[in-house]
């Protein structure tokens, strides 16, 4: 729940295209909306930020308090966040930096805003440095023409495939780095790293949302008009359950990224790739032709006339 002070800053930010007065006047400020780790409710927090190339950095300073801020715990549970920057609003993947990269980025932040060094000096905890990255998979460009429900479902499928490919590429790079290490010094740590964790968790959560939406709304709606497809929908439901079991295994492995067995994770990811791609192929073959004539977005129903008055 935002404090009264934060609420006033948020209101002023949105009313003035990202510009605020008071203690933030002239500073670089954004609004970060996270999803509660326990509550599932959205919370918006005004935060200072530092640019690093094309990336935005936010620091979990809490003015040097002994505990990480709530928004940091939230983004560990729900990596996709909403960012308001000036008059722009966009989704981002929140990735805490680790090791040498964290030290490099924190030094850059201190150079831009020396107050962060004071906050670090006040506490024994290591202030998190969070990189706000593009949420979409690399190379992703949304289709220009989405005019039917079939187009929309295909857009989601393409996004999911792209996310899965990127997660696999990053896991493969992790294994390659370990295999290529010849010293001196220790090899890369055995854990898969927060970047892989955040992107994989974001993929799993988006996949779950998509399949639940299909099971609860899309498929029952189609089945009413196509009762002869009972076996098709039974197969799709079973495939959803299979994918959900693999997804559950991945989420469990991601719960403690520092000690996760990379080999086991890699095996589960390969299984996810095989099962999900086969499922999407079958769904596109069987279901998309039925949706090709359904407009997207849905037409807004006409407003009901108001009752006559005397």
C-alpha positions in Angstrom: 0.0 0.0 0.0 1.6 3.3 -1.0 2.2 5.8 1.7 0.3 9.2 1.5 3.6 10.8 0.5 4.1 8.3 -2.3 0.5 8.7 -3.4 1.0 12.4 -3.8 4.2 11.9 -5.8 2.5 9.4 -8.1 -0.5 11.7 -8.7 1.8 14.6 -9.5 4.0 12.5 -11.7 1.1 11.3 -13.8 -0.5 14.8 -14.0 2.7 16.4 -15.2 4.2 14.0 -17.6 6.7 12.6 -15.2 7.8 15.8 -13.6 7.5 16.4 -9.8 8.6 19.0 -7.4 9.8 18.8 -3.7 12.7 16.5 -2.9 12.5 14.8 -6.3 12.6 18.0 -8.4 15.1 17.9 -11.2 15.9 14.2 -10.5 15.4 11.1 -12.6 12.2 9.5 -11.4 10.1 6.6 -12.6 7.1 4.7 -11.3 7.6 1.0 -10.8 4.5 -1.2 -10.4 5.1 -4.7 -9.0 2.8 -7.5 -8.2 2.7 -8.5 -4.5 4.7 -11.7 -3.7 1.9 -12.8 -1.3 -1.1 -10.7 -2.0 -0.9 -10.7 -5.8 -2.0 -7.1 -5.8 -0.3 -4.3 -7.7 1.7 -1.7 -5.9 3.2 1.4 -7.5 6.4 3.0 -6.0 8.2 6.2 -7.1 11.9 5.4 -7.5 15.0 7.2 -8.6 16.8 5.6 -11.5 20.2 5.7 -13.3 20.7 5.1 -17.0 23.4 2.6 -18.1 23.5 2.6 -21.9 20.0 1.5 -22.9 19.2 0.0 -19.6 17.6 1.5 -16.5 18.9 0.8 -13.0 17.0 1.0 -9.8 18.7 0.5 -6.4 17.0 -1.2 -3.5 18.4 1.3 -1.0 15.4 2.1 1.3 17.6 5.0 2.4 20.0 2.5 4.0 17.4 0.6 6.1 18.3 -2.9 7.3 15.9 -4.7 5.1 15.3 -4.9 1.3 12.2 -2.9 0.2 8.9 -4.6 -0.5 9.1 -3.9 -4.2 12.3 -5.9 -4.4 10.7 -9.0 -2.8 7.8 -8.6 -5.2 9.8 -8.6 -8.4 11.7 -11.7 -7.3 8.3 -13.4 -7.1 6.8 -11.7 -10.2 9.6 -10.6 -12.6 7.5 -8.7 -15.1 6.9 -5.2 -13.9 5.3 -2.0 -15.3 7.4 1.1 -15.7 6.2 4.6 -16.2 8.9 6.9 -17.5 7.9 10.4 -18.4 4.8 9.9 -20.5 5.7 6.4 -21.6 4.4 3.2 -20.0 5.9 -0.2 -20.8 6.6 -3.7 -19.3 10.0 -4.7 -18.3 11.8 -7.7 -16.9 13.4 -6.9 -13.6 16.8 -8.7 -13.2 18.9 -8.2 -10.1 22.6 -8.0 -11.0 25.1 -10.4 -9.4 28.8 -10.6 -8.5 31.2 -8.5 -10.6 28.4 -7.1 -12.7 26.6 -5.8 -9.6 29.7 -4.1 -8.4 30.3 -2.5 -11.8 26.7 -1.2 -12.0 26.6 0.0 -8.4 29.8 2.0 -9.0 28.2 3.5 -12.1 25.1 4.4 -10.0 27.2 6.0 -7.3 29.1 8.1 -9.9 25.7 9.3 -11.2 24.1 9.7 -7.8 26.6 9.7 -4.9 23.9 9.4 -2.3 23.7 5.6 -2.9 27.2 5.2 -1.4 25.9 6.9 1.8 22.9 4.5 1.9 25.2 1.5 1.5 27.4 2.8 4.3 24.4 2.8 6.7 23.6 -0.9 6.3 25.3 -4.2 6.4 23.1 -5.6 3.6 24.2 -5.4 0.0 22.0 -2.9 -1.8 20.3 -4.7 -4.7 21.0 -3.3 -8.2 18.1 -4.1 -10.5 18.3 -3.9 -14.3 15.0 -3.2 -16.0 15.3 -5.0 -19.3 13.0 -5.5 -22.2 10.4 -8.0 -21.3 9.9 -9.4 -24.8 12.2 -12.1 -26.1 15.1 -10.9 -28.3 14.1 -10.2 -31.8 10.4 -10.1 -30.9 8.3 -7.6 -32.9 4.5 -7.6 -32.3 2.5 -8.4 -35.5 1.2 -5.3 -37.2 -2.2 -6.8 -38.1 -4.1 -8.5 -35.4 -7.7 -8.5 -36.7 -9.1 -11.9 -35.5 -9.0 -14.0 -32.4 -6.8 -16.5 -34.4 -4.3 -13.7 -35.0 -4.3 -12.9 -31.2 -3.8 -16.5 -30.2 -1.0 -16.9 -32.7 0.7 -13.8 -31.3 0.7 -15.2 -27.8 2.0 -18.6 -29.1 4.8 -16.8 -31.0 5.7 -14.8 -27.8 5.8 -18.0 -25.7 8.0 -19.8 -28.3 10.4 -16.8 -28.3 10.6 -16.7 -24.5 11.4 -20.4 -24.3 14.1 -20.2 -27.0 15.7 -17.3 -25.1 15.7 -19.2 -21.8 17.2 -22.2 -23.5 19.9 -20.1 -25.2 20.9 -18.5 -21.8 21.0 -21.9 -20.1 23.1 -23.3 -23.0 25.5 -20.3 -22.6 25.7 -21.0 -18.9 26.8 -24.6 -19.6 29.2 -23.5 -22.4 30.9 -21.0 -20.0 31.4 -23.7 -17.4 32.8 -26.1 -19.9 35.2 -23.6 -21.4 36.7 -22.5 -18.0 40.3 -23.4 -17.7 41.3 -21.1 -14.8 42.8 -19.4 -13.1 40.1 -18.8 -10.5 36.9 -20.6 -9.9 34.5 -21.5 -12.7 31.2 -19.8 -13.0 29.0 -20.6 -10.0 26.9 -23.8 -10.2 23.6 -22.0 -9.8 21.8 -20.8 -13.0 21.9 -17.2 -12.1 19.2 -14.6 -11.4 18.9 -13.5 -15.0 17.9 -17.0 -16.1 15.7 -17.4 -13.1 13.8 -14.2 -13.8 13.2 -14.8 -17.4 12.2 -18.4 -16.9 9.8 -17.5 -14.1 8.3 -14.8 -16.3 7.8 -17.4 -19.0 6.2 -19.9 -16.6 3.8 -17.3 -15.2 2.7 -16.1 -18.7 2.3 -19.7 -19.9 0.1 -20.6 -16.8 -2.0 -17.5 -17.4 -2.5 -18.4 -21.0 -3.5 -22.0 -20.4 -5.8 -21.1 -17.5 -7.6 -18.6 -19.7 -8.0 -21.2 -22.5 -9.3 -23.8 -20.1 -11.7 -21.5 -18.3 -13.0 -19.3 -21.2 -11.7 -20.0 -24.8 -12.1 -23.7 -25.1 -15.5 -24.0 -23.4 -16.8 -21.2 -25.6 -15.6 -23.0 -28.8 -16.8 -26.4 -27.6 -20.4 -25.2 -27.3 -20.5 -24.6 -31.1 -18.4 -27.7 -32.1 -19.5 -30.7 -30.0 -17.9 -33.0 -32.5 -14.5 -31.9 -31.2 -14.8 -33.5 -27.8 -11.8 -35.7 -28.3 -9.7 -32.7 -29.5 -10.5 -30.7 -26.4 -9.8 -33.7 -24.2 -6.4 -34.0 -25.8 -5.7 -30.3 -25.4 -6.7 -30.4 -21.7 -4.4 -33.4 -21.1 -1.5 -31.6 -22.8 -2.1 -28.6 -20.6 -1.8 -30.8 -17.5 1.4 -32.3 -18.8 2.9 -28.9 -19.5 1.7 -27.7 -16.1 3.5 -30.6 -14.4 6.8 -29.7 -16.1 6.2 -26.0 -15.4 5.8 -26.9 -11.7 9.1 -28.7 -11.7 10.9 -25.7 -13.3 9.3 -23.3 -10.7 10.4 -25.6 -7.9 14.0 -25.7 -9.2 14.0 -21.9 -9.6 12.9 -21.4 -5.9 16.5 -21.6 -4.7 18.6 -20.7 -7.7 21.9 -20.8 -5.8 21.8 -24.6 -5.3 19.7 -25.7 -8.3 21.2 -28.6 -10.3 21.8 -27.1 -13.7 21.8 -30.6 -15.4 18.3 -31.4 -14.0 17.1 -27.9 -14.9 18.4 -28.4 -18.4 16.6 -31.7 -18.7 13.3 -30.3 -17.6 13.7 -27.3 -20.0 14.3 -29.7 -22.9 11.2 -31.6 -21.9 9.2 -28.4 -21.7 10.4 -27.4 -25.2 9.4 -30.8 -26.7 5.9 -30.9 -25.0 5.0 -27.3 -25.4 6.0 -26.9 -29.1 4.1 -30.1 -30.0 1.0 -28.8 -28.1 1.1 -25.4 -29.7 1.5 -27.0 -33.2 -1.6 -29.2 -32.5 -3.7 -26.4 -31.1 -2.9 -24.2 -34.1 -3.8 -27.0 -36.5 -7.1 -27.8 -34.8 -8.4 -24.6 -33.2 -7.1 -21.6 -35.1 -9.2 -22.2 -38.2 -12.3 -22.0 -36.0 -11.2 -18.5 -34.8 -10.3 -17.0 -38.1 -13.7 -15.3 -38.4 -13.9 -13.9 -34.9 -13.0 -10.2 -34.7 -10.3 -9.0 -32.4 -10.5 -7.0 -30.3 -14.1 -7.9 -29.5 -16.7 -5.4 -30.5 -17.9 -3.2 -27.7 -21.6 -3.9 -27.0 -23.8 -0.9 -27.6 -24.8 1.1 -24.5 -28.2 0.3 -23.2 -30.7 3.2 -23.4 -31.6 4.7 -20.1 -35.0 4.4 -18.7 -37.3 7.3 -19.5 -37.8 9.9 -16.8 -40.7 12.2 -16.1 
